[in-house]
Amino acid sequence: MTTATGRPQLNPLLLGRCMIGGILMGLANLVPGISGGTMLLAAGVYPTFVESVAAATTLSRKLQPWLLLAFIAVPAVLAIGVLAGTVRDIVLEHRWIAYSLFIGLTLGGAPTLWRMLKPMPGRAGIAALVAFVAMVALAILQESQPSSSSGEGGLAGLFIAGFAGAAAMVLPGVSGGYLLLVLGQYVAVLDAIDAFKEAIRAGELNSILQSAWPLLAIGIGVLLGVSLVSNIMRWLLKHHRDVTLGALLGLLLGAVAGLWPFREAVLPDVGSMVRGEVVETVADAEEIELKYRPTESYEPSLGQMGFSFLLVIGGGISSLLVGRLGKDGDDPTPSTAAV
């Protein structure tokens, strides 16, 4: 329900949906393949989020947009902080299981965008095809540089990662976790979050201050990314809705190309370069952490293939069910009324 000015009416139900949407968005940005924007759509608060961000970036003096953003952002941050280490370990140690699930979750998000486009006009189809080809090309490029997916990060890299992850919070169908994988910052970001959490648990001031710098870089990127992309998305959905949604659908489907599950970390070759240093001996190679090792494809067993297929199906069904929750919710196109 909205007020006469076009604003969503502030009530406990809306605030509860914002909290659920925030938790889902936080989890989505930890997992490659799930879109934070799609989770907000599922909770029925996507237009509310985009409009609230647009109002906040203009430093609105009204309390309502700030309150709505807080009810989305705080649960999202808490979900990320609590589960970052667990999700990272699963991705590193059980890649084929995690990525099979990611593929299903990714494909399960497509009907949400398709429903928003149906019937799809020709210009949206062209935009979807171009975006799909771009994502496949990006996946091939990443495949040719396997060690890039587990980079050290650095403050500049973490800033870009925060910006990219923030973009996915506002773009239905685009996974923040997947963008971090492509940029080579996925593990680095989860490491930074987990390191800060461990420093707080230990209560060591120096460790807390040292681990806070990477989080600050990520946080600045997130704030700028959310502010910029939310306003761009608001304008695009208002003026070029079909083409925008078509491109998002292509990005979503093309993302699967970079999620091949049957790859495993291997020891780097002697003489190869890892994290800017030459691996001189086998002992040096064995000392390199799992997250920094290159990956190679392998032939899965029949059991792995069967279980992987079930995980894809299960992930797809789960994503479809979440999408169905928002089917009768808010229209995905933001209101033209100012918040």
N, C-alpha and C positions, 0 to 999 in steps of 0.2 A: 504494500500500500504506500502511496506517495501523498505528499501534501499538495496544496494548491500551487505551490511554486515549482513543483516537479521533483522535490527532494524526497528520498525514501523516509518514511515515518519512523522515528526512533522509538523502538519498543523492545522488550526482552527477547521476542522471537527473532528479530533482526540481529540483535547483538549475539544471540546464541548461534545463529547461522554464520555470523562473522568469525566467531571463535572456531567453529568446526572447519570453516573454510581456511582459516589460518593454519590450523594443525595439519590439514591435508596438504596445503601449499608447502609448508615446511618439510614434510616428509617427501613430497614430490621433488623438491630441489636437492634432496640427498640421493635420489634414485635416478640413474640415467634411464630415460624412456618415459617418465611420467611428467606431464606438464603442470606446473603450478597454476597457470591460467585456467586449464581445464578443470582442476580441482575447485577453483573459485566458481567456475560455471556450475559444477555439480552441486555446490552448496547454495547456489542461487544468489551470490553476492558479487559477481564479476562486474556488472555495471556500477554497483555501489563503490567498489574498490577503485575503478578507473576514475570515476567522478570525484571521489574523495581525494585521490592523489592529485588530480588536476587542481582542486581547490587549495590543497595544502601547499602546492608549489607556487601559488600566487599569494601565499602567506595570509590566507583567509582568517578573519577575526572570529568567524563563527566556530563554535565548539564542536558541532556535530561531525564534520568531516574528520577532524583530528581524533575524536573519540572512536569513530568507526575504524579508522586506520589502526589505532591502538589495539582494538579488539581483534584485528586480523594479524598485525605484525608481532605482538607479544607472544601469542601461542605459536606462531611460525618459528620465532627465534628459539623458544623453549624446546620445540620438537627437534630442531636442528642440533641444539646443544646437547641434548640427552642421547640422541641416537647416532651422532656422527661417527664415533669410533666403531660401533657395532657394524654399521653399514659398510664402512671402509674395509674392515676385516673380511666380511663376507665377499666383497668384490675381489679382494686380493687372493684369498685362499680358496674360494669356490667359484671361480669365474664362470664356468659353464652353467652352473645352476643359476647364478644371479643374472647372467645375460639372457638366458632362456626366458626367465621371468620378465626381464625388461622388454624383450621383443613382444611378448604377449601384451604387456601393459601399454606399449607404444601403439600396436595395431588396434587395441581395444579403444583407443581414444579417437580413432578416425571417424566412427559414426557420429560423434558429437559435432564435429565440424561439417560432416556431410549433411546432417540434419539442418544445420544453420544455412547451408547453401542450397538445399534442394528446392526446386530443380536447378542444377548447376548451369549457369550461362556459359557461353563459349569463352569469354574473356577470363572467367575464373578457371576454366579448364586449362587454358594456356599458362596462366600464372602458376597453377599447380604443377604442370609439367616442367616448367623452367625451374621451379624451386626443388622439385624431385631430382632433376638432373644435377643441380648444384650440390645437393646433399650427397648424392652418390659419388660425385667427383671429389668432394671433400673427404669422404670415407676412403676412397682409393689413395688420395694423397697421404692420409694418416697411415694407411697400411704400408706405404713405401718408407715411412719414418716411424717404425714401431716404438722406438724408445721415447718418442716425444710425448706419449700419453702418460708418462709418469715423471714429469719434470719437477725440478726443485721448487719452482714457483717464483720466488723473488717478490719484492714488494710491487714492482710494476706488473708482473704476471698475475699476482693476486688481485690487484686493482682491476685489471681487465676481466679476470674471472668473476669478481663481484659484480661488475657491470653486466657481463653476459648472463650470469645467473639471475640478476634482477630483471633483465629483459624477458626472460622466460616466465617470470612471475606474472607478467602482464599479457603474454602472448599465448592464447589457448592453442594447444597442439605442439608447442615447442618446449622441449625438455631442458631445464637448466642443468641438470646432471650430465646430460649428453653433451651440451655445449662445453662444459668443463672438461669432459673426456677429450673432445676434439681439440680444445685449446691446450691440452696437456696439463691441466691444473686440478683435475678432480681429486686425486689423492692428496695433493699439496694443500688444498682447501680443507679437506677433512682432517688432515694432520694438524693444521693451524688451530682449528676449532677444538680438537681433542687435546692439544698441548696446553691451550689456555684453560680448559676444564681441569686438567690434571694439576696445573700450577695453582689453581684456586683451592683444590682439594688439599694440596701439600701446604698451603698457607705461606709460601715463600715469596716475599715481595719482589725480589730481583727477578725470579722466574716469571711472576705475573706480569711485570713491566716488559720483560723481554718478549714474552709470548703475545703481548697485547698489540705490538706493532703490526704483525701480519693481519690480525683481525681488524685493526684500524684501516689498513689498506683495502681489505675486502669490504668493510662497512662503507667507506667513502664511495667505492665503486657501486655498491648496492644502492645507496641514496641517489647518486647521479643517474644510474641506470633506470631506477623506478621512475624518477621524476621526468626524465627525457622521454623514455619509451612510452610511458603512460599517456603523455600529452600527444605524442605522435600517433599512438594507437587510437586514441579518442578521435583525432582528426581523420585518420584513414577509415575507421569504421563508419564515420559519419558521411564522408564524401566518396569513398571508393570501397564500399563494404564487400562486394562480391570478389573483386580482385584480391583484396587483402585476405579474405578467408580462403580463397583458392590457393594462394601462396602458402598459407599456414598448413593447409592440408597436404600440399606437396612436401613441405619441410618435414611434416610428421611421418609420412610414408617413406621418404628417403632416409630418415634417421635409422631405419632398420638395417640399412646396408653397413653401418658402422658398428653393429652389435653382434657380429658373428661370435657365438659362444665358445667354439672349440679351438681356443688358443690357450697356451700356457706359458708361464714365465720360464725362461731358460737361462743358463749361465752365459754371460757375455763372452765372446771369443777373446783370447789373449791378443792384445794389440788394438782392440776396439776402444772407442771413446764412450765413456759413461759419465754424465754429469760434469763434462769438461775435463776429465782425467783419463789417461790411458791405462787400460788394464794390462799390467805387465806380467802377472803370473796367474796360474789357476787358483792359487790361494787368495789372491786379490779378488778374483771373480766370485769366489765362494763367500767372501765377506760382504759383497754388495747386497743390500736389502732387497727383499722380494719386489717391493713397489718400484724399484729402479731398474729391474732387469728387463731386457727385451722379451717380446713374446713371439711365439711361432705357432702356426696352425698344426693340428694333429688329427689323425683319423679316429673318430670316436667309436666306442664299442656299440653294439646293438642296444644294450641296456641304457647307455647314456643317451643315445638318440631317442629311444622310446620315452625315457623320463623327461628329456628336454622337450619333446613334443607335448607331453602332458602339462609341463610348466608353461609353455607358450599358450596352450588352450586355457589353462587356469588363470594366467595373467590377463588374457584377453577378456575372459568372462568377468573378472573382478573389475577391470577398467570399464567395461560396458555397464555393469551394475551401478558404478559410481556415476557414470554419465547419465544414466536413466534418472538418478535422483534429481538432477537439475532440468529434466525435460520440460517440466511445466513451471519452471522457475522464471527468473527474470530474463527478458530478451537480451541477447548478447550485445546488441548495439547500444552504446551508451546514450543516455538521454541528451537532447540538445539543451536542456535547461541547466543553468549553472547551479552548482551545489551551494 
